[in-house]
Amino acid sequence: MKLNKIHILLFGLGVMFSTQSCNKYLDTEPDNRTQINSVEKVAQLVTTAYPGSDYYYFTESSSDNSEDKGNGVGGLDDVISRPYNWQDVIGDNTGSTTTYWNSCYAAIAAANQALEAIEKNNLGNAVLPYKGEALVARAYAHFMLVTFFSKVYAIGGANDSPGIPYVTAPETKVIAQYDRGTVKSTYEKIEKDLVEGMALLSASAYEVPKYHFTPAAAHAFASRFYLFKGEWQKVIDESSATVASGDFFNNLRPLNTTYRAYGNADFNAAFTRSDQKSTLLLTEQYSGWQRQSTPRYGYGINMVKMFNGAGNYTGKPRADKILSYGAPHYTTYKFKEYFHRVSPGADIGFPYLISPLLTVDESLLNRAEAYTQLGQFDNALRDMNTFMSTKILNYSASADAATLAKLTTFYVIADPKEVLIKFILESKKAEFLQEGLRWLDIIRHGLTVRHNKYDALGRETFDDLGPTDLRRVFQIPQEALLSNVPLNPR
């Protein structure tokens, strides 16, 4: 349930939690709020402390998960075509960086109001799980903002480049002034909120836990956070805590069993349901992502090759659904679109998706990478074999188990750490196609992205986005200048 009367203004932009798609500006001071004075009201408010828009458009389009399918092939939508060409998106259309920025700060505002209400009211121990959820949700939204809108955290570096404004109190002015701080200070504040919040969480506080930061979801987020920081043992510890008794096998996405047996419609309906063991955190997000069925830039004939037998060391194809709207347009068909009507019987409204923000699969791959970084190659291989056993069609434990010898031959890389990292990142790339996570690995590892481009005569050229290119940091909305927040250099 969302509280329709909670208004905020962030950096001069009006946002209403329940109508983020309306692009309305508010004309009142943001201190005219619903009174949050009970555990039930706090609990309801914290359900809005998650980003209400997605990052799929700009992360997928900017990454090496997209290709130019050809001149005159498919539609041209700015929120896809401009990121593909590494150009800033102008405006706040659905799927834009501005929309995601606003949705994160709307989530942060909800968390802050909940925390203020808890501080001002004597609500007892019953409110503590919701305090924990608000803190971890605030940490998550700030982490995603600093990941997309600041330079990537440099392990062992000074990290003194600009971070993002870390907001810890409800706004009381229409246009407040903010300091970006540094990437280092932003990470310190994220970790403080994360650690404090995790200690308070409880899975039993919710009717549908998958829509909240439960302990398992928070551990998965922590494993991602510490992966960026390069604190490998913490990654291992946090990832290990995401599933009971270390049973990753029975909690991964069952691509080569249950999902493979589903018909297309059943798979589409099931993938983001809350009963999926693999999913740790879901949220509703205003999005038309699944409507992008035939874009010029996206999942095409070259990308689809990663799923065939030549795409991995086993020589067998992955079991993913490979569906097409007519070649060269493909879809993973992971997202089922829902539609919210503005009133009963109305013909207008807005589309939304149920987005899986955190999964067991990502957590296991994080652990495999951390083991690799620590030189524990046997442990990394064990995790990767568990992972691959649920992904490869007709997988055989005796014939298809990964070994360093097999991987060295397949990738033609002799160094065990390098070859394992390559294997893990490519497995992650295939697993999370069209889910936006590839971008996180691209910036963490300083990977160069190469995009092909066709001109009007059908001639193909290639452009590279290297590790130091300023365009790897997405641009902050122009309106942030009103709050003294400098834009990223170009």
C-alpha positions in Angstrom: 0.0 0.0 0.0 1.3 3.5 -0.9 0.5 6.7 0.9 -0.7 9.0 -1.7 -0.4 12.2 0.4 3.4 12.0 0.9 5.0 14.7 -1.3 8.6 15.5 -1.7 10.7 17.9 -3.7 14.2 16.7 -4.7 16.6 19.1 -6.3 13.8 21.2 -7.7 11.9 18.2 -9.1 8.4 17.3 -7.9 7.8 13.7 -7.2 4.7 12.0 -5.8 5.3 8.4 -4.7 2.1 7.0 -6.3 2.3 9.1 -9.5 5.9 9.3 -10.5 4.9 8.9 -14.1 2.9 12.1 -14.1 5.9 14.5 -14.1 4.0 17.0 -12.0 5.7 19.8 -10.1 4.5 20.5 -6.6 3.6 24.0 -5.5 3.6 23.5 -1.7 6.3 23.2 0.9 7.1 19.5 1.5 6.3 19.6 5.2 2.6 19.0 4.8 2.8 15.3 5.3 0.6 12.5 6.6 1.2 11.9 10.3 3.2 8.7 10.7 2.5 7.8 14.3 2.0 4.1 14.5 3.9 0.9 13.6 1.4 0.1 10.9 1.8 3.5 9.2 5.6 3.2 9.4 5.4 -0.3 7.8 3.2 1.1 5.0 5.5 4.0 4.4 8.6 1.8 4.2 7.0 -0.1 1.3 7.6 3.0 -0.8 11.3 3.2 0.1 12.3 1.4 -3.1 13.1 2.9 -6.5 9.8 3.1 -8.5 11.6 3.2 -11.9 14.1 0.9 -13.5 17.6 1.2 -14.8 17.3 -1.3 -17.6 17.1 1.1 -20.5 20.3 3.0 -20.0 22.4 0.2 -18.5 21.6 -2.4 -21.1 21.8 0.0 -24.0 25.2 1.3 -22.8 26.7 -2.1 -22.2 27.9 -4.9 -24.5 24.5 -6.5 -24.1 23.3 -4.4 -27.1 24.1 -4.2 -30.8 23.2 -2.2 -33.8 20.9 -4.4 -35.8 21.2 -2.3 -38.9 20.2 0.9 -40.6 16.4 1.1 -40.7 15.9 -2.0 -38.6 13.8 -1.4 -35.6 12.6 1.7 -33.7 14.6 4.6 -32.5 13.7 5.7 -28.9 16.0 8.3 -27.3 16.1 6.4 -24.0 17.7 3.5 -25.9 19.4 5.0 -28.9 21.2 7.8 -27.0 22.7 5.5 -24.3 23.8 3.1 -27.1 25.7 5.9 -28.6 26.9 7.0 -25.1 25.1 10.3 -25.3 23.3 11.8 -22.3 19.5 11.4 -22.4 17.7 14.7 -22.4 14.5 15.0 -20.3 12.7 12.6 -18.0 11.0 10.2 -20.2 10.3 6.6 -19.0 13.5 4.7 -18.7 15.8 7.8 -18.5 18.6 8.4 -16.1 16.7 11.4 -14.7 13.6 9.2 -14.0 15.8 6.7 -12.1 17.6 9.4 -10.2 14.3 10.9 -9.1 12.9 7.5 -8.1 15.9 6.7 -6.0 15.6 10.0 -4.1 11.8 9.5 -3.7 12.6 6.1 -2.1 15.2 7.8 0.1 12.7 10.5 1.2 10.2 7.7 2.2 13.0 6.0 4.2 13.9 9.3 5.9 10.4 10.1 6.8 9.9 6.7 8.3 13.1 7.0 10.3 12.0 10.5 11.6 8.7 9.1 12.6 10.3 6.3 14.6 12.6 8.7 16.3 9.8 11.1 17.3 7.3 8.5 18.4 7.6 5.9 21.1 6.7 2.9 19.0 8.5 0.1 20.9 10.4 -2.9 19.7 7.7 -3.8 17.1 8.9 -1.0 14.8 12.6 -2.1 14.8 12.3 -4.4 11.7 10.9 -1.5 9.7 13.6 0.8 11.0 16.1 -1.7 9.8 14.3 -1.9 6.4 14.3 1.9 6.1 18.1 2.0 6.8 19.0 -0.7 4.3 16.7 0.6 1.7 18.3 4.1 2.1 21.7 2.5 1.7 20.6 0.6 -1.4 19.2 3.6 -3.2 22.3 5.7 -2.4 24.5 2.8 -3.6 22.8 2.5 -6.9 23.0 6.3 -7.3 26.7 6.5 -6.6 27.3 3.4 -8.9 25.6 5.1 -11.9 26.3 8.8 -11.3 29.8 8.8 -9.9 33.2 7.4 -10.8 33.5 3.7 -9.9 35.0 2.9 -6.5 38.7 2.2 -6.9 39.8 -0.6 -4.6 42.8 0.7 -2.6 42.4 4.2 -4.2 41.7 7.6 -2.7 38.1 7.7 -4.1 38.1 11.5 -3.7 36.1 12.2 -6.8 32.5 13.6 -6.3 30.0 11.2 -4.9 26.3 11.8 -4.7 24.3 13.8 -2.1 23.6 11.5 0.9 20.3 12.6 2.2 19.5 11.5 5.8 16.6 13.7 6.8 13.2 14.7 5.3 13.4 17.9 3.3 11.8 21.0 4.8 12.5 23.4 1.9 11.3 23.3 -1.7 14.8 23.6 -3.0 17.4 22.4 -0.5 21.2 22.8 -1.0 23.4 19.7 -1.1 27.0 18.7 -1.3 28.1 15.7 -3.4 30.8 14.7 -1.0 33.2 12.1 -2.3 32.8 8.5 -3.4 34.7 7.5 -0.3 32.4 9.4 2.1 29.3 8.1 0.2 30.5 4.5 0.6 31.2 5.1 4.3 27.6 6.4 4.9 26.2 3.5 2.8 28.1 1.0 5.0 27.0 2.7 8.2 23.3 2.4 7.2 23.7 -1.1 5.9 25.4 -2.5 9.0 23.0 -0.7 11.4 19.9 -1.7 9.5 20.9 -5.4 8.9 21.0 -5.9 12.7 17.4 -5.0 13.0 15.8 -6.9 10.1 13.3 -9.8 10.5 11.8 -11.9 7.7 8.7 -12.6 9.8 7.6 -9.0 9.8 6.0 -9.2 6.4 3.1 -11.0 4.7 5.1 -11.1 1.4 8.8 -11.0 2.4 10.1 -10.8 -1.1 9.0 -7.2 -1.5 11.1 -6.1 1.5 14.7 -6.1 2.7 14.7 -9.3 4.7 17.9 -10.6 6.2 18.6 -12.7 3.1 18.0 -9.8 0.7 20.2 -7.5 2.8 23.0 -10.1 2.8 22.8 -10.3 -1.0 23.0 -6.5 -1.3 25.9 -6.5 1.2 27.7 -9.1 -1.0 27.3 -6.7 -4.0 28.5 -3.7 -2.0 31.6 -5.5 -0.6 32.4 -6.8 -4.1 32.7 -3.2 -5.3 34.9 -2.4 -2.2 37.1 -5.4 -2.8 36.6 -6.8 0.7 36.6 -10.4 -0.5 36.1 -12.3 2.8 33.0 -10.1 3.5 31.6 -10.9 0.1 32.0 -14.6 0.9 30.4 -14.2 4.4 27.5 -12.2 3.1 26.8 -14.4 0.1 26.9 -17.5 2.2 24.3 -16.0 4.5 21.7 -15.5 1.7 20.5 -19.1 1.8 19.9 -21.5 4.6 22.4 -24.3 5.2 24.4 -23.2 2.2 22.0 -24.9 -0.2 22.5 -22.8 -3.3 21.7 -25.5 -5.7 18.0 -25.7 -4.7 17.7 -21.9 -4.6 19.1 -20.9 -8.0 17.0 -20.1 -11.1 16.0 -23.6 -12.4 16.6 -22.8 -16.0 17.3 -26.3 -17.3 14.5 -27.9 -15.3 11.4 -26.0 -14.2 11.8 -23.0 -16.4 12.7 -25.1 -19.4 9.5 -27.1 -19.0 7.3 -24.0 -18.9 5.5 -22.8 -22.0 6.4 -19.2 -22.9 3.4 -17.6 -21.2 3.9 -19.6 -18.0 7.6 -18.8 -17.9 6.8 -15.1 -18.4 4.3 -15.2 -15.5 6.5 -17.2 -13.2 9.9 -15.5 -13.6 9.1 -12.5 -11.3 6.6 -14.1 -9.0 7.3 -13.9 -5.3 7.3 -17.6 -4.9 10.5 -18.1 -6.8 13.2 -19.3 -4.4 16.0 -17.6 -6.4 14.5 -14.1 -6.0 15.4 -12.3 -2.8 14.0 -8.8 -3.4 11.2 -7.6 -5.8 9.7 -4.2 -6.3 7.1 -2.6 -8.6 8.6 -0.2 -11.1 6.9 2.0 -13.6 8.4 0.8 -16.9 7.7 0.1 -20.5 10.8 -2.0 -20.8 9.0 -5.2 -22.0 7.3 -3.0 -24.7 10.7 -2.4 -26.3 10.3 -5.5 -28.5 11.9 -4.2 -31.8 14.5 -1.5 -31.0 17.3 -0.9 -33.4 19.8 -1.2 -30.6 19.5 -4.2 -28.3 19.4 -7.9 -28.0 20.1 -9.1 -31.6 21.6 -11.9 -33.7 25.1 -11.5 -32.2 24.0 -11.4 -28.6 21.9 -14.5 -29.0 25.1 -16.5 -29.8 26.2 -16.4 -26.1 23.5 -19.0 -25.4 24.5 -21.6 -28.0 26.9 -24.5 -27.5 29.9 -22.5 -28.7 29.3 -19.9 -26.0 30.6 -21.9 -23.1 33.2 -24.5 -22.3 30.7 -27.5 -22.2 29.9 -27.2 -25.9 26.2 -27.5 -24.9 23.7 -24.6 -25.1 22.3 -22.8 -22.1 18.7 -23.6 -21.3 17.5 -20.0 -21.5 14.3 -19.1 -23.3 15.3 -17.6 -26.7 12.2 -15.9 -28.1 12.0 -13.6 -31.1 9.7 -10.9 -32.4 11.1 -11.7 -35.8 14.9 -11.8 -36.4 16.9 -9.8 -35.5 14.7 -8.9 -32.6 15.0 -11.2 -29.6 13.8 -11.1 -26.0 14.5 -13.1 -22.8 10.8 -12.6 -22.0 11.6 -12.3 -18.3 9.3 -9.4 -17.6 5.5 -9.6 -17.5 4.0 -6.2 -17.9 1.1 -5.1 -15.6 -1.1 -2.0 -16.0 -2.3 0.4 -13.4 -5.4 2.2 -14.4 -5.8 5.7 -12.9 -9.4 4.8 -11.8 -11.7 1.9 -12.1 -12.9 1.5 -15.7 -10.4 4.1 -17.0 -8.7 3.6 -20.3 -5.5 5.4 -19.2 -2.9 4.5 -16.7 0.7 3.4 -16.7 2.6 0.1 -17.2 4.8 -1.4 -14.6 7.0 -4.4 -14.0 7.8 -6.5 -11.0 11.6 -6.2 -11.0 14.0 -8.7 -9.3 16.6 -6.4 -7.7 18.5 -9.1 -5.9 18.8 -12.8 -6.5 20.5 -15.9 -5.1 22.2 -16.4 -8.5 24.0 -13.1 -8.3 25.0 -13.8 -4.7 26.6 -17.1 -5.6 28.5 -15.6 -8.5 29.7 -12.8 -6.2 31.1 -15.5 -3.9 32.8 -17.4 -6.7 34.5 -14.1 -7.7 35.6 -13.4 -4.1 37.0 -16.9 -3.8 38.9 -16.4 -7.0 40.3 -13.1 -5.9 41.6 -14.8 -2.7 43.2 -17.6 -4.8 40.7 -20.2 -3.5 40.2 -21.6 -7.0 38.7 -25.0 -5.9 36.0 -23.2 -3.9 35.3 -20.9 -6.9 35.0 -23.9 -9.2 32.7 -25.6 -6.8 30.4 -22.6 -6.8 30.6 -22.3 -10.6 29.8 -25.9 -11.1 26.7 -25.6 -8.8 25.7 -22.6 -10.9 26.3 -24.2 -14.3 24.4 -27.4 -13.3 21.2 -25.4 -13.3 21.9 -23.5 -16.6 23.2 -25.9 -19.2 20.9 -28.0 -21.2 21.3 -31.7 -20.5 24.0 -31.0 -17.9 26.1 -34.0 -16.8 28.1 -33.6 -13.6 30.7 -36.1 -14.8 31.1 -34.7 -18.3 30.4 -31.0 -17.9 32.0 -30.0 -14.6 34.3 -27.0 -15.1 38.0 -27.5 -14.4 40.9 -25.1 -14.8 42.2 -27.2 -17.7 38.9 -27.0 -19.6 38.6 -23.3 -19.0 42.2 -22.6 -20.0 41.6 -24.4 -23.3 38.3 -22.7 -24.0 39.4 -19.2 -23.2 43.1 -19.6 -24.2 44.1 -17.9 -20.9 46.7 -19.6 -18.8 46.5 -17.6 -15.6 44.0 -19.3 -13.2 42.7 -16.1 -11.6 42.2 -14.4 -15.0 40.5 -17.3 -16.6 38.1 -17.9 -13.7 37.2 -14.2 -13.6 36.5 -14.3 -17.3 34.3 -17.4 -16.8 32.4 -15.9 -14.0 31.8 -12.6 -15.7 30.6 -14.2 -18.9 28.3 -16.5 -17.0 26.9 -13.4 -15.2 26.5 -11.6 -18.6 24.4 -14.4 -20.0 22.4 -15.0 -16.8 21.3 -11.4 -16.4 20.8 -10.3 -20.0 18.2 -7.5 -20.2 18.3 -7.1 -16.4 20.9 -4.3 -16.3 23.6 -6.0 -14.1 26.2 -6.3 -16.8 27.0 -2.6 -16.5 28.1 -3.1 -12.9 30.7 -5.6 -13.9 31.8 -3.4 -16.8 32.6 -0.5 -14.6 34.0 -2.7 -11.7 36.5 -4.4 -14.0 37.2 -1.5 -16.3 36.0 -3.5 -19.3 36.1 -1.7 -22.7 32.7 -1.8 -24.4 32.6 -2.0 -28.2 29.5 -1.0 -30.1 29.0 -1.6 -33.8 27.3 1.1 -35.9 25.8 1.0 -39.4 25.6 4.1 -41.5 23.0 5.0 -44.1 24.8 2.9 -46.7 25.0 -0.1 -44.5 28.7 0.2 -43.8 29.7 -1.1 -40.3 32.1 0.7 -38.0 33.0 0.2 -34.4 33.3 2.6 -31.4 34.9 1.8 -28.1 34.1 3.1 -24.6 37.3 2.7 -22.6 37.9 2.5 -18.9 38.7 6.2 -18.4 36.0 7.6 -20.7 34.0 10.2 -18.9 30.8 8.9 -20.5 30.9 5.8 -18.4 29.5 8.0 -15.6 25.9 8.8 -16.3 24.9 12.4 -16.2 23.1 13.9 -13.2 19.8 15.7 -14.1 20.2 19.4 -15.1 17.8 20.3 -12.3 20.3 19.3 -9.7 22.1 22.5 -10.4 19.3 24.3 -8.5 20.5 22.5 -5.4 24.2 23.3 -6.0 24.9 19.8 -7.2 27.5 20.0 -10.0 27.0 17.9 -13.1 29.5 15.3 -14.2 32.2 16.4 -16.6 31.9 15.7 -20.3 
